[in-house]
């Protein structure tokens, strides 16, 4: 099942091309290998470039750079962007959690977990004119051996082609080397550090004496030799420890390719903000979801169904919620029965950005007033009464309402005013001397006992009540 979302940039329609649109397709939704594909159509016709990142999951320079082009508007030409070809490997930060996906394009078993994704990527490749695969590679490529980190077997800071020139079955010559050289000259003119300048890396993949025969199973080799599309790989160096700098270099290469082949952008963006979870919307037993913030706790009864409905963060893509010990790596939208305490880990790609803790109780409700009475902690259920002697010290610690401490309710002890000049109605956190309460707020239960109400309030509306009986032993 494909779920398609179309965002209209301008309302312009032609029978053959969705001009001025961004089309988002989601394949294998709910699986570990969920695949997002974005097609960005320019206002004017032009060539199509497919940008792919994340085929190897421990290369953030590639997939974070590709992700930046999803929101780009184009004056001319088209983009097909696959930011996270191997989302499962990205989430666990491994090159290939189920084997190297970039070695599965010559053949792949139908039993291989990557087979569906590889097949889909091959289908998408047919829709493009050029293919660019973004990677982070080892060391620094150099055509001659200098040392262990600078030699022909290294990949970093290079543009890779499988051959300098390629003749298609129709006799058309694809001059990959010349195009890559022009891109490299354009990019290097803006790189001050000579160590970080790019070089052309011709793998000569089909040659009998190639030192990179393994690349015959790669995505670029498939695109070139089976689909006869100009295909390139951009490799930034993993030795550049700040991955944000690698992302900048990747975008420089992508922008140069777009310029060389005639794709004109309207609004490029390369700023990378650290990922931050704002809140998760969580539903218990299909009830309306509540917002739970980073590092907060949610309380459920053993056996309850819990569903992470969505996660709101400063990023729209690549964000998952993993309920540890249950489901898959991405559990958003999947209800699970909770039997023991666990944690929901929120990630943006491989980067943790939040947690929600799940506590389990055997009680029949999800609302408690947590109180401290003379340094002993009690959890009062709604309408429950706790009895203390006059003079005891009470502190209202917190309110858990419908399983959450994120509810916006005030907790008001009727008969206690912490600050007469600014009475907010919020009484949590104060040491309350039960011998100094306002008597007019009490209900006389018998000769020695007065009952005070503690209310959880939303504005002027009382939502739930708890009670304190105070015994005066002198009477």
N, C-alpha and C positions, 0 to 999 in steps of 0.2 A: 504494500500500500504506500503510495506517494502522497504526501501532504504538500500542497503547493500554495505558496503565499506570494502575491504579486503586489508590489508597491509601485504606483504610478508616479513617475517624476513629471511627465507631461502627458496630456491626453492626446496622443497621436497614434493612429492605428494604420497598419498596412497589412495586406493578406499574408505576407511572408515573414515579417520581422516585427518583433515587439519593440518598436523604436522608443527610446526614452524610458524603458522599464528596467527594474531589477526583479528577476524571477528566482525564487528560492525553492529548491527541491530538497526534501529530506527522504533518504532511502534507508531502509532497515531500522526504522524508528523503534526505539526501546531496546535495541540490541547493543551489545558492547561495541560493535563495529558500525554504529550509526554514522551515516555519511551525509554531510551537508554540501550542496552544490549551488553556487550562485552564478547567475548569468546576468551580466550588466550590458545593456544595449545602448549604443550611442545615438545621438540625435541624427547623425549622418552615417550612411553606410561606410563600411571599411573592413579591414581584416579582423579576424578573431584570434586572440591569444589566450591559451589556457595556462593558468598559473596554478601550480600544485605545491603544497607544503605538507610536511608531517608524514610522509610515507615511511620515514624512520622516526620513531617517537621520541628520541632523545636529542632532537635537533630543533630547539625552539627558535633559532634565528630564522629558519625557513617557514615554519607554520605561523609564527607571529607576524612576519612580514606579509605573507599571503593574506592573512586576515584583514590587514589594513586596506586592501583593495576592494573589499566587499561593499563598502559604503561610498565608493568613488562614482561620481557622475562623469559621463563621457560626452565630449562634443562629437567625436568621430571614432568609429570602430567599435569593437565589442570585446568583452572579457568573459571567460569562464573561470571562476575561482573555486578551487577545492582546497580550503585552508588546512583541513585535517584529514588527509587520506587514510591515516591509520590512527583513529581517535583512541582506540583501546591502548595502543602502545604509548601514545602521548600521556594518557592518564596515569600509567604506571612508570612513565619516564624510562622506557627501554627501547633499544633500536628496533626490535621486533618481538613483541610478547608471544607471538605464535609463529615465529620465524621471520626472516627478513622479507617484507612484502615486496621490496624492490628487486627481488630475485625470483619473482613468480609470474613474470609477464610472458615468458616463453611457454610455460605450461604450469598448471596448478591443479592439484587433486580436488575433486568436488567435495571431498571430506575435509579439506583444509578450511579453517575458520575464516581465512582471508579470501576465499575463492569468489564469494559474491561481490566483494568490494573490487577485486581486481577485474572481474568481468564488467562491472558497471563503469569503472574508469576507462576501460578499453572502448566501451560504447561512447562515452563522452568525448574521448580523443577524436573520434570520427567527425565531431562537430566543429573542430577548430582548424585554423590554418597554421598556427605555430604552437609549440608546446615548450613550456619552461618549468623545470622541476627544481624546487628550492631546497637546499641541504646545508647542514653544517658538516664540514669534513675535518679530517685529522691534519695537523701540522700546516705546512705551507708548500703548495706545489712549486717545484722548480724543475726545469727540463734537464738539469744536470745535478748529480749528487753533490751536495755540500755537507750535510750532516744528517742525522737521523730524522730531524724535523723539517728539512728542506731537501727534497729529492723527488724524482719522477713518480714515486709510489704514493706520495702525499696528495691530498685533494684541496686543502684550504686555500682560499683566495684565488680561485680559478673558475673559468667558464669552460665547461666540458662539452666536447662534441665527440660523437662516435666515429666521425670521419671528416676530413677537410671538405671534400666535395662528394655529393651523392647523386647518382643518375637514377631517376625514377623509371618504372617500366614503360612510361610513355616517351622517354627520352629527355625529359626536363632535367636540367642540372640545378641542384640545390647547393649553393655556395655557403655552407655553414661557417667555414673558417673566416671568410671575409666579413660576414655579419657579426660574428662574435668579436673579431678584431675591432670593428668600429665601436661596438658597445664598450669594449675594454678601454679604448682610447678615451672615449667620452667619460667613463667613470673615473679612470685614473687621473684625469686632469683636475679632479676635485679631492683627491686623497693626498694629503701631505706626507704621511708616513710611508716610506718606500716599502717597508715590510708588509704593509697592508694592501699594496697595489695588486691588481688582478693580472693573471696570465692566461693565455689560451692553453688548454690542456686537451690535446687530441689523443683520445684513447686508441684510435685505430682498431676499434673493437673487432672488426671482422678479419683483420690481418692474422695470418698464422702465428706470427711472432709477437702479437699483442701481449702486454703484461697485464691486461685487464679483460681477459676472456670472460670473467664472471659477469661483465656488463652486458653480455649477449642475452641475459635474462632480465634486463632492466626495463623500466618504463620508457626511457628515451630511445633505447634501441628498438623496442617494439613500435613506437610511434614513427620512427624513421624507416625501418625496413619492412614493416607490414602495412602501415598506413601512408607511408611516403610523405610525412609531414616534417618540416624542419624542427628538430628537437634539440634542446639544450638543457644543461644542468648548471646551476649556480651554486658554488660551494664556498661559504665563508668559513673561516678557521675556528675550530673549537679552542685553539690556543688563545683566542681573544676572549678572555674570561667574562667580560661584561656582554651578555647576550644582546643587550639593547644596542650596542655598537654594531654587532653583527646584523641586527635587523635594519639598521640604517644603511649598511653596505648592500644588503639584499634589495632594499627599495631603490637604491641608486641604480642597480643593475636592471631591475624591472622597468624603471622609468626610462632607462636608456634603450631597452628593447622596444618599448612602446613607441618611443620617438623614431627609432630606426625603421619600424615596419608601418608607421603611419596611424597609430592610435593616439588620439589627442584627449587628454583628461580635462575635466573642469575643476575638480577640487581634490587634489591629492592630500593625504594625511599620513604622517609618520610618527606622531607622538604616541608613546606607550606609557599609559598610566598604570601604576601598580594595582593589581586586582584587589577589590574590597567587597566583601559580602555586606549588603545592607540589611536584608532580612530574608528569612524563608517563610513561605506560607504553608502551614501544616494543618491538615484536617485529621480529626479523630472520629472514627466511626461515621464517616461521611458528613459530619457537621460542617458548618461554615468554617473555612480556614482562618487561622489566627496567625499574626505576624510574630515570629520568634527571632530575636536578634542574636548576633554573634556571641558565643559562649554562654548563652542563657540555657535554662533547663526547661523541659516540658515533662509533665507528669501524666502517666497513663495507668489505667488498670490492666493487670495482667490479662492478656487475651484480646485487648483492644486492637482495632485496625488503625494503622497510622499511614498517612500518605503525604509525601512532600509534593504539594501541588505545583509550586514553582519557587525559584530562587531569584531574588532581585539583587543585582550587583551593579557595579559601574561598567560591566560588559554585558552585551547581549548574547554573545556566542562563546561556545567552549566551556560553559558553566555547567557543572554536574553536582548532584547530591548523592553520596554513597552512604547508605545505612549499613554500618559495619556488621558483618555476619549474616546479612540478608541480601537477596537479590543479586544484581550484577554490579558493575562499577557505577552506572548511572541509574538511580532509582526514582528519578522524578516522574511523577504520574503513576507510580505503581504502589498499590496498597499492600501493606504487610501486617500480619498479626504479630504483636509484640509480646514476648514472654519473659524477656529479661532485659536489664539495663544495657544500653548501647549508646553509640554516638553517631550522629550524622556528620560526615565530613563533606565540606563544600570545597570544590576545586574550580579553578579556571585553568583548563588544560592540566599541566602537571603541577601547577602552583596552588598550594593550600591557601584559602582565603577566608575560612570561617568554620565554626563547629557549632552544633546544637547537641546538647546532652539529653538523653531520654532516661528518665527514672521510672521504675515500675512499682506500683503499690497494689496490694490486694483489696483495698477499700473500694466501695461501690460508686464513689463520685470522684470528681477531679478538682474539687474546691476545698481549700484549707486556709485557715488563718494560723500562721506560725507565730507563736508567742513564747516569750521568755518570762517565767514566773520564778523570782528568786533564784535565777541561774539554772532553772530547769526548762527544757524546751518541750512545748506541747503543740500539737497540730489539731486545731478545732475544725470540725466539719460544720456545714451550715446549720444554724439553729441549735448547735450544741452549747451546753452550759458548762463552764468550769468554775469551781468553788475555791476561793482563797480567803485567808483571814485579812481583816482590816489592817493596813500598814504594809502589806506585801508590795513588792515592787514588780511592776509588769512592764515589759517592753514589747510592742507590736513589731515583730521582725519583718514579716512580709506576708503578702497575700498571693496564694496560688489560685487562679480563677480559671476554670475549665481547662486545667492542665498547664496553664501558662502564667508566668510572672510578668508578661508583656501585655497588659490589658488596659492601662490608662485609668484604672479606678483609684479613687482616694479611699483611705481607711481612716474612719472617724470614730474615736472613742467618745460617745456622748456623755458629757459630764467632765471632760478634761479639755483644758485650753492651754496649750504650751506658750502662746504669745498673744496677749490681749490686743496688742497694736496691729498684729497681722495674723489673724486667725484664718488660715487657709483651709482648715478642715482635714488636713493630712497629718496624722498622728503617729505614723511609723517612725521608729528610731529614737523615741523619747523614753526616758526612765519615768514611769508614772507611779507616783506615790498614792496608793489606794486610800490613804487616810485623808487626802485633800481633794477629793472629787466633789463636784457640785451636786448636792442632794436632790435638787429639783428634777434631775434627769433620771433618777432612780425609781424603780418600782418596788414597793415594800412587799416582800414575799411572806415574811413572818416577823416576829418581834426582833429577831437578831439578824435578819438577812435582807439585804437590798440587792436588786438586780440592775446591772447597767448593760446597755446595748452597744455593740461595736458594729458599725455599718460600713459595708463597701458601697461607695457612692459613685455614680456617674452624673456629674453635675448635681442637680437637686434630687435625682432619682435614687432611691435605695435599691440596690441590686441583690444583696444578700446580707444576712445578719448573723452575729455570734453574740454570746452572752457571758458576762462575768457576775457571779454571785459573791458578794462580799459579806462575810460574817463578822459581826462585832461581838467578840467573846465577852466583853465587859457588861453586856446587857443580860 
